[in-house]
């Protein structure tokens, strides 16, 4: 069994909208600081596939979720 490689998602999506506040081209220091201190892990609902539709997961972002600092396997941007 292979262990998935976790890559942190970008703070701004491909259209330039912030994952935290939803604003376009966000430069808010709060969002920037939150992202820099964030930790990410594979989404347990979709297993990293990124398709959580219908499984009740609204935290998944491209197959990963933001987790607490001491979460096993968490990676930092």
N, CA, C and O atoms as a Tripos MOL2 file, in Angstrom:
@<TRIPOS>MOLECULE
protein
  308   307    77     0     0
PROTEIN
NO_CHARGES

@<TRIPOS>ATOM
      1 N           0.8470   -1.1860    0.0000 N.3       1 UNK1
      2 CA          0.0000    0.0000    0.0000 C.3       1 UNK1
      3 C           0.8900    1.2460    0.0000 C.2       1 UNK1
      4 O           1.7850    1.3760    0.8350 O.2       1 UNK1
      5 N           0.6440    2.1320   -0.9140 N.am      2 UNK2
      6 CA          1.4420    3.3590   -0.9960 C.3       2 UNK2
      7 C           0.8360    4.4500   -0.1250 C.2       2 UNK2
      8 O          -0.3770    4.5170    0.0700 O.2       2 UNK2
      9 N           1.6990    5.2870    0.3820 N.am      3 UNK3
     10 CA          1.2630    6.4240    1.1960 C.3       3 UNK3
     11 C           1.1020    7.6160    0.2730 C.2       3 UNK3
     12 O           2.0270    7.9490   -0.4680 O.2       3 UNK3
     13 N          -0.0840    8.2830    0.3010 N.am      4 UNK4
     14 CA         -0.2870    9.4260   -0.5830 C.3       4 UNK4
     15 C           0.6610   10.5730   -0.2450 C.2       4 UNK4
     16 O           0.9700   10.8200    0.9210 O.2       4 UNK4
     17 N           1.1070   11.2530   -1.2620 N.am      5 UNK5
     18 CA          1.9280   12.4450   -1.0700 C.3       5 UNK5
     19 C           0.9780   13.6190   -0.9010 C.2       5 UNK5
     20 O           0.1230   13.8620   -1.7530 O.2       5 UNK5
     21 N           1.1280   14.3370    0.1860 N.am      6 UNK6
     22 CA          0.2540   15.4710    0.4550 C.3       6 UNK6
     23 C           0.9500   16.7480    0.0060 C.2       6 UNK6
     24 O           2.0620   17.0540    0.4350 O.2       6 UNK6
     25 N           0.2820   17.4750   -0.8540 N.am      7 UNK7
     26 CA          0.7710   18.7660   -1.3250 C.3       7 UNK7
     27 C          -0.2580   19.7960   -0.8840 C.2       7 UNK7
     28 O          -1.4590   19.5960   -1.0660 O.2       7 UNK7
     29 N           0.2030   20.8780   -0.3150 N.am      8 UNK8
     30 CA         -0.7360   21.8970    0.1500 C.3       8 UNK8
     31 C          -1.3870   22.6090   -1.0400 C.2       8 UNK8
     32 O          -0.7300   22.8900   -2.0420 O.2       8 UNK8
     33 N          -2.6770   22.8940   -0.9140 N.am      9 UNK9
     34 CA         -3.3430   23.6190   -1.9900 C.3       9 UNK9
     35 C          -2.9180   25.0820   -1.9820 C.2       9 UNK9
     36 O          -2.4580   25.5800   -0.9550 O.2       9 UNK9
     37 N          -3.0620   25.7750   -3.0970 N.am     10 UNK10
     38 CA         -2.7360   27.2070   -3.1020 C.3      10 UNK10
     39 C          -3.7690   27.9860   -2.2840 C.2      10 UNK10
     40 O          -4.9320   27.5890   -2.2130 O.2      10 UNK10
     41 N          -3.3510   29.0810   -1.6730 N.am     11 UNK11
     42 CA         -4.3020   29.9190   -0.9290 C.3      11 UNK11
     43 C          -5.2860   30.5700   -1.8830 C.2      11 UNK11
     44 O          -6.4740   30.6760   -1.5770 O.2      11 UNK11
     45 N          -4.7990   31.0060   -3.0360 N.am     12 UNK12
     46 CA         -5.6780   31.5700   -4.0620 C.3      12 UNK12
     47 C          -5.9670   30.4820   -5.0840 C.2      12 UNK12
     48 O          -5.0480   29.8240   -5.5710 O.2      12 UNK12
     49 N          -7.2450   30.2900   -5.4110 N.am     13 UNK13
     50 CA         -7.5750   29.2620   -6.3990 C.3      13 UNK13
     51 C          -7.1290   29.7090   -7.7960 C.2      13 UNK13
     52 O          -6.5590   30.7880   -7.9520 O.2      13 UNK13
     53 N          -7.3840   28.8990   -8.7760 N.am     14 UNK14
     54 CA         -6.8880   29.1840  -10.1270 C.3      14 UNK14
     55 C          -7.5090   30.4240  -10.7620 C.2      14 UNK14
     56 O          -6.9850   30.9520  -11.7430 O.2      14 UNK14
     57 N          -8.6240   30.8870  -10.2030 N.am     15 UNK15
     58 CA         -9.2400   32.1290  -10.6700 C.3      15 UNK15
     59 C          -8.8240   33.3150   -9.8140 C.2      15 UNK15
     60 O          -9.2560   34.4410  -10.0620 O.2      15 UNK15
     61 N          -7.9780   33.0700   -8.7970 N.am     16 UNK16
     62 CA         -7.4560   34.1570   -7.9740 C.3      16 UNK16
     63 C          -8.2700   34.4910   -6.7470 C.2      16 UNK16
     64 O          -8.0980   35.5700   -6.1800 O.2      16 UNK16
     65 N          -9.1670   33.5880   -6.3080 N.am     17 UNK17
     66 CA         -9.9940   33.8470   -5.1330 C.3      17 UNK17
     67 C          -9.4220   33.1320   -3.9120 C.2      17 UNK17
     68 O          -8.9850   31.9840   -4.0000 O.2      17 UNK17
     69 N          -9.4290   33.8190   -2.7790 N.am     18 UNK18
     70 CA         -8.8620   33.3180   -1.5370 C.3      18 UNK18
     71 C          -9.7060   32.1780   -0.9610 C.2      18 UNK18
     72 O         -10.9330   32.2620   -0.9160 O.2      18 UNK18
     73 N          -9.0360   31.1240   -0.5250 N.am     19 UNK19
     74 CA         -9.7180   29.9760    0.0790 C.3      19 UNK19
     75 C         -10.3160   30.3210    1.4400 C.2      19 UNK19
     76 O         -11.2210   29.6290    1.9070 O.2      19 UNK19
     77 N          -9.8300   31.3690    2.0770 N.am     20 UNK20
     78 CA        -10.3130   31.7300    3.4120 C.3      20 UNK20
     79 C         -11.4220   32.7660    3.3960 C.2      20 UNK20
     80 O         -12.4540   32.5660    4.0370 O.2      20 UNK20
     81 N         -11.2380   33.8650    2.6830 N.am     21 UNK21
     82 CA        -12.2400   34.9410    2.7280 C.3      21 UNK21
     83 C         -13.0950   35.0200    1.4600 C.2      21 UNK21
     84 O         -14.1420   35.6670    1.4610 O.2      21 UNK21
     85 N         -12.6610   34.3740    0.3910 N.am     22 UNK22
     86 CA        -13.4290   34.3740   -0.8520 C.3      22 UNK22
     87 C         -13.2520   35.6150   -1.7020 C.2      22 UNK22
     88 O         -13.9300   35.7720   -2.7180 O.2      22 UNK22
     89 N         -12.3530   36.4970   -1.3050 N.am     23 UNK23
     90 CA        -12.1310   37.7270   -2.0690 C.3      23 UNK23
     91 C         -11.1340   37.4850   -3.2040 C.2      23 UNK23
     92 O         -10.2300   36.6580   -3.0820 O.2      23 UNK23
     93 N         -11.3100   38.2070   -4.2970 N.am     24 UNK24
     94 CA        -10.4030   38.0990   -5.4380 C.3      24 UNK24
     95 C          -9.1060   38.8350   -5.1450 C.2      24 UNK24
     96 O          -9.1200   39.9540   -4.6330 O.2      24 UNK24
     97 N          -7.9920   38.2060   -5.4700 N.am     25 UNK25
     98 CA         -6.6510   38.7900   -5.3040 C.3      25 UNK25
     99 C          -6.3920   39.2410   -3.8650 C.2      25 UNK25
    100 O          -5.7550   40.2700   -3.6370 O.2      25 UNK25
    101 N          -6.8810   38.4780   -2.9110 N.am     26 UNK26
    102 CA         -6.7540   38.8180   -1.4940 C.3      26 UNK26
    103 C          -5.2930   38.9550   -1.0800 C.2      26 UNK26
    104 O          -4.4560   38.1180   -1.4190 O.2      26 UNK26
    105 N          -5.0010   40.0200   -0.3430 N.am     27 UNK27
    106 CA         -3.6850   40.2210    0.2590 C.3      27 UNK27
    107 C          -3.8230   40.4810    1.7560 C.2      27 UNK27
    108 O          -2.8850   40.9520    2.3980 O.2      27 UNK27
    109 N          -4.9840   40.1750    2.3060 N.am     28 UNK28
    110 CA         -5.2570   40.4050    3.7240 C.3      28 UNK28
    111 C          -4.2150   39.6620    4.5740 C.2      28 UNK28
    112 O          -4.0460   38.4520    4.4260 O.2      28 UNK28
    113 N          -3.5200   40.3800    5.4580 N.am     29 UNK29
    114 CA         -2.4940   39.7520    6.2970 C.3      29 UNK29
    115 C          -3.0300   38.6040    7.1580 C.2      29 UNK29
    116 O          -2.2940   37.6670    7.4660 O.2      29 UNK29
    117 N          -4.2980   38.6730    7.5440 N.am     30 UNK30
    118 CA         -4.8950   37.6020    8.3420 C.3      30 UNK30
    119 C          -4.9620   36.3110    7.5230 C.2      30 UNK30
    120 O          -4.6090   35.2420    8.0220 O.2      30 UNK30
    121 N          -5.4080   36.4040    6.2800 N.am     31 UNK31
    122 CA         -5.4850   35.2290    5.4070 C.3      31 UNK31
    123 C          -4.0950   34.6830    5.0900 C.2      31 UNK31
    124 O          -3.8830   33.4700    5.0930 O.2      31 UNK31
    125 N          -3.1570   35.5770    4.8170 N.am     32 UNK32
    126 CA         -1.7860   35.1720    4.5050 C.3      32 UNK32
    127 C          -1.1700   34.4500    5.7000 C.2      32 UNK32
    128 O          -0.5610   33.3930    5.5380 O.2      32 UNK32
    129 N          -1.3250   35.0110    6.8910 N.am     33 UNK33
    130 CA         -0.7750   34.3950    8.1070 C.3      33 UNK33
    131 C          -1.4470   33.0600    8.4080 C.2      33 UNK33
    132 O          -0.7820   32.0990    8.7930 O.2      33 UNK33
    133 N          -2.7530   33.0000    8.2340 N.am     34 UNK34
    134 CA         -3.4660   31.7420    8.4790 C.3      34 UNK34
    135 C          -2.9590   30.6540    7.5430 C.2      34 UNK34
    136 O          -2.7460   29.5170    7.9640 O.2      34 UNK34
    137 N          -2.7660   30.9990    6.2780 N.am     35 UNK35
    138 CA         -2.2730   30.0180    5.3160 C.3      35 UNK35
    139 C          -0.8580   29.5630    5.6680 C.2      35 UNK35
    140 O          -0.5580   28.3710    5.6230 O.2      35 UNK35
    141 N           0.0060   30.5090    6.0180 N.am     36 UNK36
    142 CA          1.3990   30.1690    6.3430 C.3      36 UNK36
    143 C           1.4910   29.2440    7.5430 C.2      36 UNK36
    144 O           2.4080   28.4280    7.6250 O.2      36 UNK36
    145 N           0.5540   29.3580    8.4750 N.am     37 UNK37
    146 CA          0.5930   28.5150    9.6650 C.3      37 UNK37
    147 C          -0.2810   27.2640    9.5190 C.2      37 UNK37
    148 O          -0.3790   26.4690   10.4530 O.2      37 UNK37
    149 N          -0.9070   27.0870    8.3710 N.am     38 UNK38
    150 CA         -1.8150   25.9590    8.1760 C.3      38 UNK38
    151 C          -1.0540   24.6440    8.0180 C.2      38 UNK38
    152 O           0.1230   24.6220    7.6590 O.2      38 UNK38
    153 N          -1.7600   23.5540    8.2960 N.am     39 UNK39
    154 CA         -1.2600   22.1940    8.0900 C.3      39 UNK39
    155 C          -2.3320   21.4450    7.3110 C.2      39 UNK39
    156 O          -3.5230   21.6910    7.4980 O.2      39 UNK39
    157 N          -1.9150   20.5320    6.4400 N.am     40 UNK40
    158 CA         -2.8390   19.8470    5.5460 C.3      40 UNK40
    159 C          -2.6060   18.3430    5.5690 C.2      40 UNK40
    160 O          -1.4820   17.8800    5.7620 O.2      40 UNK40
    161 N          -3.6870   17.5840    5.3660 N.am     41 UNK41
    162 CA         -3.6100   16.1260    5.3130 C.3      41 UNK41
    163 C          -4.6370   15.6230    4.3020 C.2      41 UNK41
    164 O          -5.5390   16.3600    3.9020 O.2      41 UNK41
    165 N          -4.4960   14.3780    3.8980 N.am     42 UNK42
    166 CA         -5.4310   13.7680    2.9570 C.3      42 UNK42
    167 C          -6.8260   13.7430    3.5690 C.2      42 UNK42
    168 O          -6.9890   13.3980    4.7390 O.2      42 UNK42
    169 N          -7.8170   14.1040    2.7880 N.am     43 UNK43
    170 CA         -9.2080   14.1100    3.2390 C.3      43 UNK43
    171 C          -9.6560   12.6750    3.5270 C.2      43 UNK43
    172 O          -9.5470   11.8100    2.6580 O.2      43 UNK43
    173 N         -10.1590   12.4140    4.7430 N.am     44 UNK44
    174 CA        -10.5940   11.0580    5.0620 C.3      44 UNK44
    175 C         -11.8920   10.6620    4.3620 C.2      44 UNK44
    176 O         -12.1860    9.4740    4.2380 O.2      44 UNK44
    177 N         -12.6650   11.6360    3.9080 N.am     45 UNK45
    178 CA        -13.9370   11.3230    3.2460 C.3      45 UNK45
    179 C         -13.7570   10.8200    1.8290 C.2      45 UNK45
    180 O         -14.4320    9.8780    1.4130 O.2      45 UNK45
    181 N         -12.8450   11.4440    1.0770 N.am     46 UNK46
    182 CA        -12.6690   11.0500   -0.3260 C.3      46 UNK46
    183 C         -11.3580   10.3110   -0.5610 C.2      46 UNK46
    184 O         -11.1230    9.8000   -1.6560 O.2      46 UNK46
    185 N         -10.4970   10.2490    0.4600 N.am     47 UNK47
    186 CA         -9.2190    9.5580    0.3210 C.3      47 UNK47
    187 C          -8.2310   10.2850   -0.5690 C.2      47 UNK47
    188 O          -7.2590    9.6920   -1.0380 O.2      47 UNK47
    189 N          -8.4730   11.5640   -0.8040 N.am     48 UNK48
    190 CA         -7.5640   12.3520   -1.6250 C.3      48 UNK48
    191 C          -8.0000   12.5170   -3.0620 C.2      48 UNK48
    192 O          -7.3380   13.2090   -3.8360 O.2      48 UNK48
    193 N          -9.1060   11.8920   -3.4320 N.am     49 UNK49
    194 CA         -9.5980   11.9800   -4.8080 C.3      49 UNK49
    195 C         -10.1000   13.3850   -5.1160 C.2      49 UNK49
    196 O         -10.0020   13.8450   -6.2540 O.2      49 UNK49
    197 N         -10.6350   14.0680   -4.1110 N.am     50 UNK50
    198 CA        -11.1330   15.4230   -4.2990 C.3      50 UNK50
    199 C         -12.5730   15.4920   -4.7140 C.2      50 UNK50
    200 O         -13.0520   16.5480   -5.1260 O.2      50 UNK50
    201 N         -13.2800   14.3750   -4.6120 N.am     51 UNK51
    202 CA        -14.6910   14.3400   -4.9990 C.3      51 UNK51
    203 C         -15.5250   13.9740   -3.7840 C.2      51 UNK51
    204 O         -15.8640   12.8070   -3.5870 O.2      51 UNK51
    205 N         -15.8520   14.9550   -2.9790 N.am     52 UNK52
    206 CA        -16.6210   14.7170   -1.7550 C.3      52 UNK52
    207 C         -18.1060   14.9780   -1.9500 C.2      52 UNK52
    208 O         -18.8640   14.9660   -0.9790 O.2      52 UNK52
    209 N         -18.5320   15.2100   -3.1650 N.am     53 UNK53
    210 CA        -19.9580   15.4420   -3.4130 C.3      53 UNK53
    211 C         -20.7560   14.2440   -2.9290 C.2      53 UNK53
    212 O         -20.4890   13.1010   -3.2990 O.2      53 UNK53
    213 N         -21.7310   14.5340   -2.1000 N.am     54 UNK54
    214 CA        -22.6250   13.4890   -1.6390 C.3      54 UNK54
    215 C         -22.1370   12.7390   -0.4100 C.2      54 UNK54
    216 O         -22.8740   11.9010    0.1090 O.2      54 UNK54
    217 N         -20.9360   12.9970    0.0770 N.am     55 UNK55
    218 CA        -20.4670   12.2970    1.2720 C.3      55 UNK55
    219 C         -20.4700   13.1980    2.5030 C.2      55 UNK55
    220 O         -20.0430   12.7760    3.5780 O.2      55 UNK55
    221 N         -20.9410   14.4180    2.3610 N.am     56 UNK56
    222 CA        -21.0900   15.3090    3.5000 C.3      56 UNK56
    223 C         -19.8240   16.0150    3.9480 C.2      56 UNK56
    224 O         -19.7720   16.5290    5.0650 O.2      56 UNK56
    225 N         -18.8110   16.0520    3.1120 N.am     57 UNK57
    226 CA        -17.5650   16.7310    3.4750 C.3      57 UNK57
    227 C         -17.5320   18.0800    2.7740 C.2      57 UNK57
    228 O         -17.4660   18.1500    1.5470 O.2      57 UNK57
    229 N         -17.5780   19.1550    3.5630 N.am     58 UNK58
    230 CA        -17.5030   20.4820    2.9610 C.3      58 UNK58
    231 C         -16.1770   21.1640    3.2760 C.2      58 UNK58
    232 O         -16.0070   22.3540    3.0100 O.2      58 UNK58
    233 N         -15.2330   20.4070    3.8440 N.am     59 UNK59
    234 CA        -13.9330   20.9580    4.1990 C.3      59 UNK59
    235 C         -12.8450   20.5940    3.2020 C.2      59 UNK59
    236 O         -11.7530   21.1610    3.2450 O.2      59 UNK59
    237 N         -13.1230   19.6670    2.3150 N.am     60 UNK60
    238 CA        -12.1400   19.1620    1.3670 C.3      60 UNK60
    239 C         -11.8160   20.2150    0.3070 C.2      60 UNK60
    240 O         -12.7040   20.8570   -0.2550 O.2      60 UNK60
    241 N         -10.5150   20.3690    0.0520 N.am     61 UNK61
    242 CA        -10.0480   21.2960   -0.9620 C.3      61 UNK61
    243 C          -9.0290   20.5560   -1.8200 C.2      61 UNK61
    244 O          -7.8840   20.3640   -1.4090 O.2      61 UNK61
    245 N          -9.4480   20.1430   -3.0080 N.am     62 UNK62
    246 CA         -8.5790   19.3970   -3.9250 C.3      62 UNK62
    247 C          -8.0650   18.0940   -3.3130 C.2      62 UNK62
    248 O          -6.9530   17.6680   -3.6270 O.2      62 UNK62
    249 N          -8.8490   17.4560   -2.4480 N.am     63 UNK63
    250 CA         -8.4610   16.1770   -1.8710 C.3      63 UNK63
    251 C          -7.7150   16.2620   -0.5580 C.2      63 UNK63
    252 O          -7.3120   15.2350   -0.0130 O.2      63 UNK63
    253 N          -7.5210   17.4690   -0.0330 N.am     64 UNK64
    254 CA         -6.8790   17.6350    1.2740 C.3      64 UNK64
    255 C          -7.7540   18.5010    2.1710 C.2      64 UNK64
    256 O          -8.6020   19.2550    1.6950 O.2      64 UNK64
    257 N          -7.5330   18.3800    3.4820 N.am     65 UNK65
    258 CA         -8.2530   19.1970    4.4500 C.3      65 UNK65
    259 C          -7.2490   19.8770    5.3680 C.2      65 UNK65
    260 O          -6.1530   19.3640    5.5950 O.2      65 UNK65
    261 N          -7.6310   21.0300    5.8900 N.am     66 UNK66
    262 CA         -6.7900   21.7220    6.8590 C.3      66 UNK66
    263 C          -6.9730   21.0250    8.2050 C.2      66 UNK66
    264 O          -8.0980   20.7570    8.6250 O.2      66 UNK66
    265 N          -5.8640   20.7370    8.8750 N.am     67 UNK67
    266 CA         -5.8940   19.9940   10.1340 C.3      67 UNK67
    267 C          -5.1130   20.7370   11.2110 C.2      67 UNK67
    268 O          -4.4330   21.7240   10.9310 O.2      67 UNK67
    269 N          -5.2200   20.2500   12.4460 N.am     68 UNK68
    270 CA         -4.4730   20.8640   13.5450 C.3      68 UNK68
    271 C          -2.9840   20.5390   13.4190 C.2      68 UNK68
    272 O          -2.5950   19.6140   12.7060 O.2      68 UNK68
    273 N          -2.1720   21.3060   14.1140 N.am     69 UNK69
    274 CA         -0.7200   21.2120   14.0090 C.3      69 UNK69
    275 C          -0.1880   19.8210   14.3260 C.2      69 UNK69
    276 O           0.7470   19.3590   13.6720 O.2      69 UNK69
    277 N          -0.7660   19.1440   15.3220 N.am     70 UNK70
    278 CA         -0.2290   17.8400   15.7280 C.3      70 UNK70
    279 C          -0.8770   16.6520   15.0260 C.2      70 UNK70
    280 O          -0.7090   15.5160   15.4680 O.2      70 UNK70
    281 N          -1.6060   16.8880   13.9500 N.am     71 UNK71
    282 CA         -2.2390   15.8140   13.1950 C.3      71 UNK71
    283 C          -1.1470   14.9570   12.5360 C.2      71 UNK71
    284 O          -0.2300   15.5010   11.9200 O.2      71 UNK71
    285 N          -1.2350   13.6230   12.6590 N.am     72 UNK72
    286 CA         -0.2290   12.7610   12.0500 C.3      72 UNK72
    287 C          -0.1510   12.9330   10.5280 C.2      72 UNK72
    288 O          -1.1710   12.8780    9.8410 O.2      72 UNK72
    289 N           1.0340   13.1370   10.0200 N.am     73 UNK73
    290 CA          1.2200   13.2590    8.5810 C.3      73 UNK73
    291 C           0.8950   14.6120    7.9860 C.2      73 UNK73
    292 O           0.9440   14.7800    6.7680 O.2      73 UNK73
    293 N           0.5650   15.5790    8.8250 N.am     74 UNK74
    294 CA          0.2120   16.9080    8.3240 C.3      74 UNK74
    295 C           1.4300   17.5820    7.7000 C.2      74 UNK74
    296 O           2.5480   17.4600    8.2010 O.2      74 UNK74
    297 N           1.1990   18.2820    6.6150 N.am     75 UNK75
    298 CA          2.2670   19.0310    5.9490 C.3      75 UNK75
    299 C           1.9390   20.5120    5.9690 C.2      75 UNK75
    300 O           0.7790   20.9050    6.0940 O.2      75 UNK75
    301 N           2.9720   21.3230    5.8460 N.am     76 UNK76
    302 CA          2.8560   22.7790    5.9230 C.3      76 UNK76
    303 C           3.1990   23.3840    4.5630 C.2      76 UNK76
    304 O           4.0500   22.8580    3.8470 O.2      76 UNK76
    305 N           2.5280   24.5070    4.2000 N.am     77 UNK77
    306 CA          2.8720   25.1500    2.9230 C.3      77 UNK77
    307 C           4.3000   25.6400    2.8950 C.2      77 UNK77
    308 O           4.7400   26.2010    1.8920 O.2      77 UNK77
@<TRIPOS>BOND
     1     1     2 1
     2     2     3 1
     3     3     4 2
     4     3     5 am
     5     5     6 1
     6     6     7 1
     7     7     8 2
     8     7     9 am
     9     9    10 1
    10    10    11 1
    11    11    12 2
    12    11    13 am
    13    13    14 1
    14    14    15 1
    15    15    16 2
    16    15    17 am
    17    17    18 1
    18    18    19 1
    19    19    20 2
    20    19    21 am
    21    21    22 1
    22    22    23 1
    23    23    24 2
    24    23    25 am
    25    25    26 1
    26    26    27 1
    27    27    28 2
    28    27    29 am
    29    29    30 1
    30    30    31 1
    31    31    32 2
    32    31    33 am
    33    33    34 1
    34    34    35 1
    35    35    36 2
    36    35    37 am
    37    37    38 1
    38    38    39 1
    39    39    40 2
    40    39    41 am
    41    41    42 1
    42    42    43 1
    43    43    44 2
    44    43    45 am
    45    45    46 1
    46    46    47 1
    47    47    48 2
    48    47    49 am
    49    49    50 1
    50    50    51 1
    51    51    52 2
    52    51    53 am
    53    53    54 1
    54    54    55 1
    55    55    56 2
    56    55    57 am
    57    57    58 1
    58    58    59 1
    59    59    60 2
    60    59    61 am
    61    61    62 1
    62    62    63 1
    63    63    64 2
    64    63    65 am
    65    65    66 1
    66    66    67 1
    67    67    68 2
    68    67    69 am
    69    69    70 1
    70    70    71 1
    71    71    72 2
    72    71    73 am
    73    73    74 1
    74    74    75 1
    75    75    76 2
    76    75    77 am
    77    77    78 1
    78    78    79 1
    79    79    80 2
    80    79    81 am
    81    81    82 1
    82    82    83 1
    83    83    84 2
    84    83    85 am
    85    85    86 1
    86    86    87 1
    87    87    88 2
    88    87    89 am
    89    89    90 1
    90    90    91 1
    91    91    92 2
    92    91    93 am
    93    93    94 1
    94    94    95 1
    95    95    96 2
    96    95    97 am
    97    97    98 1
    98    98    99 1
    99    99   100 2
   100    99   101 am
   101   101   102 1
   102   102   103 1
   103   103   104 2
   104   103   105 am
   105   105   106 1
   106   106   107 1
   107   107   108 2
   108   107   109 am
   109   109   110 1
   110   110   111 1
   111   111   112 2
   112   111   113 am
   113   113   114 1
   114   114   115 1
   115   115   116 2
   116   115   117 am
   117   117   118 1
   118   118   119 1
   119   119   120 2
   120   119   121 am
   121   121   122 1
   122   122   123 1
   123   123   124 2
   124   123   125 am
   125   125   126 1
   126   126   127 1
   127   127   128 2
   128   127   129 am
   129   129   130 1
   130   130   131 1
   131   131   132 2
   132   131   133 am
   133   133   134 1
   134   134   135 1
   135   135   136 2
   136   135   137 am
   137   137   138 1
   138   138   139 1
   139   139   140 2
   140   139   141 am
   141   141   142 1
   142   142   143 1
   143   143   144 2
   144   143   145 am
   145   145   146 1
   146   146   147 1
   147   147   148 2
   148   147   149 am
   149   149   150 1
   150   150   151 1
   151   151   152 2
   152   151   153 am
   153   153   154 1
   154   154   155 1
   155   155   156 2
   156   155   157 am
   157   157   158 1
   158   158   159 1
   159   159   160 2
   160   159   161 am
   161   161   162 1
   162   162   163 1
   163   163   164 2
   164   163   165 am
   165   165   166 1
   166   166   167 1
   167   167   168 2
   168   167   169 am
   169   169   170 1
   170   170   171 1
   171   171   172 2
   172   171   173 am
   173   173   174 1
   174   174   175 1
   175   175   176 2
   176   175   177 am
   177   177   178 1
   178   178   179 1
   179   179   180 2
   180   179   181 am
   181   181   182 1
   182   182   183 1
   183   183   184 2
   184   183   185 am
   185   185   186 1
   186   186   187 1
   187   187   188 2
   188   187   189 am
   189   189   190 1
   190   190   191 1
   191   191   192 2
   192   191   193 am
   193   193   194 1
   194   194   195 1
   195   195   196 2
   196   195   197 am
   197   197   198 1
   198   198   199 1
   199   199   200 2
   200   199   201 am
   201   201   202 1
   202   202   203 1
   203   203   204 2
   204   203   205 am
   205   205   206 1
   206   206   207 1
   207   207   208 2
   208   207   209 am
   209   209   210 1
   210   210   211 1
   211   211   212 2
   212   211   213 am
   213   213   214 1
   214   214   215 1
   215   215   216 2
   216   215   217 am
   217   217   218 1
   218   218   219 1
   219   219   220 2
   220   219   221 am
   221   221   222 1
   222   222   223 1
   223   223   224 2
   224   223   225 am
   225   225   226 1
   226   226   227 1
   227   227   228 2
   228   227   229 am
   229   229   230 1
   230   230   231 1
   231   231   232 2
   232   231   233 am
   233   233   234 1
   234   234   235 1
   235   235   236 2
   236   235   237 am
   237   237   238 1
   238   238   239 1
   239   239   240 2
   240   239   241 am
   241   241   242 1
   242   242   243 1
   243   243   244 2
   244   243   245 am
   245   245   246 1
   246   246   247 1
   247   247   248 2
   248   247   249 am
   249   249   250 1
   250   250   251 1
   251   251   252 2
   252   251   253 am
   253   253   254 1
   254   254   255 1
   255   255   256 2
   256   255   257 am
   257   257   258 1
   258   258   259 1
   259   259   260 2
   260   259   261 am
   261   261   262 1
   262   262   263 1
   263   263   264 2
   264   263   265 am
   265   265   266 1
   266   266   267 1
   267   267   268 2
   268   267   269 am
   269   269   270 1
   270   270   271 1
   271   271   272 2
   272   271   273 am
   273   273   274 1
   274   274   275 1
   275   275   276 2
   276   275   277 am
   277   277   278 1
   278   278   279 1
   279   279   280 2
   280   279   281 am
   281   281   282 1
   282   282   283 1
   283   283   284 2
   284   283   285 am
   285   285   286 1
   286   286   287 1
   287   287   288 2
   288   287   289 am
   289   289   290 1
   290   290   291 1
   291   291   292 2
   292   291   293 am
   293   293   294 1
   294   294   295 1
   295   295   296 2
   296   295   297 am
   297   297   298 1
   298   298   299 1
   299   299   300 2
   300   299   301 am
   301   301   302 1
   302   302   303 1
   303   303   304 2
   304   303   305 am
   305   305   306 1
   306   306   307 1
   307   307   308 2
@<TRIPOS>SUBSTRUCTURE
     1 UNK1         2 RESIDUE 1 A UNK
     2 UNK2         6 RESIDUE 1 A UNK
     3 UNK3        10 RESIDUE 1 A UNK
     4 UNK4        14 RESIDUE 1 A UNK
     5 UNK5        18 RESIDUE 1 A UNK
     6 UNK6        22 RESIDUE 1 A UNK
     7 UNK7        26 RESIDUE 1 A UNK
     8 UNK8        30 RESIDUE 1 A UNK
     9 UNK9        34 RESIDUE 1 A UNK
    10 UNK10       38 RESIDUE 1 A UNK
    11 UNK11       42 RESIDUE 1 A UNK
    12 UNK12       46 RESIDUE 1 A UNK
    13 UNK13       50 RESIDUE 1 A UNK
    14 UNK14       54 RESIDUE 1 A UNK
    15 UNK15       58 RESIDUE 1 A UNK
    16 UNK16       62 RESIDUE 1 A UNK
    17 UNK17       66 RESIDUE 1 A UNK
    18 UNK18       70 RESIDUE 1 A UNK
    19 UNK19       74 RESIDUE 1 A UNK
    20 UNK20       78 RESIDUE 1 A UNK
    21 UNK21       82 RESIDUE 1 A UNK
    22 UNK22       86 RESIDUE 1 A UNK
    23 UNK23       90 RESIDUE 1 A UNK
    24 UNK24       94 RESIDUE 1 A UNK
    25 UNK25       98 RESIDUE 1 A UNK
    26 UNK26      102 RESIDUE 1 A UNK
    27 UNK27      106 RESIDUE 1 A UNK
    28 UNK28      110 RESIDUE 1 A UNK
    29 UNK29      114 RESIDUE 1 A UNK
    30 UNK30      118 RESIDUE 1 A UNK
    31 UNK31      122 RESIDUE 1 A UNK
    32 UNK32      126 RESIDUE 1 A UNK
    33 UNK33      130 RESIDUE 1 A UNK
    34 UNK34      134 RESIDUE 1 A UNK
    35 UNK35      138 RESIDUE 1 A UNK
    36 UNK36      142 RESIDUE 1 A UNK
    37 UNK37      146 RESIDUE 1 A UNK
    38 UNK38      150 RESIDUE 1 A UNK
    39 UNK39      154 RESIDUE 1 A UNK
    40 UNK40      158 RESIDUE 1 A UNK
    41 UNK41      162 RESIDUE 1 A UNK
    42 UNK42      166 RESIDUE 1 A UNK
    43 UNK43      170 RESIDUE 1 A UNK
    44 UNK44      174 RESIDUE 1 A UNK
    45 UNK45      178 RESIDUE 1 A UNK
    46 UNK46      182 RESIDUE 1 A UNK
    47 UNK47      186 RESIDUE 1 A UNK
    48 UNK48      190 RESIDUE 1 A UNK
    49 UNK49      194 RESIDUE 1 A UNK
    50 UNK50      198 RESIDUE 1 A UNK
    51 UNK51      202 RESIDUE 1 A UNK
    52 UNK52      206 RESIDUE 1 A UNK
    53 UNK53      210 RESIDUE 1 A UNK
    54 UNK54      214 RESIDUE 1 A UNK
    55 UNK55      218 RESIDUE 1 A UNK
    56 UNK56      222 RESIDUE 1 A UNK
    57 UNK57      226 RESIDUE 1 A UNK
    58 UNK58      230 RESIDUE 1 A UNK
    59 UNK59      234 RESIDUE 1 A UNK
    60 UNK60      238 RESIDUE 1 A UNK
    61 UNK61      242 RESIDUE 1 A UNK
    62 UNK62      246 RESIDUE 1 A UNK
    63 UNK63      250 RESIDUE 1 A UNK
    64 UNK64      254 RESIDUE 1 A UNK
    65 UNK65      258 RESIDUE 1 A UNK
    66 UNK66      262 RESIDUE 1 A UNK
    67 UNK67      266 RESIDUE 1 A UNK
    68 UNK68      270 RESIDUE 1 A UNK
    69 UNK69      274 RESIDUE 1 A UNK
    70 UNK70      278 RESIDUE 1 A UNK
    71 UNK71      282 RESIDUE 1 A UNK
    72 UNK72      286 RESIDUE 1 A UNK
    73 UNK73      290 RESIDUE 1 A UNK
    74 UNK74      294 RESIDUE 1 A UNK
    75 UNK75      298 RESIDUE 1 A UNK
    76 UNK76      302 RESIDUE 1 A UNK
    77 UNK77      306 RESIDUE 1 A UNK
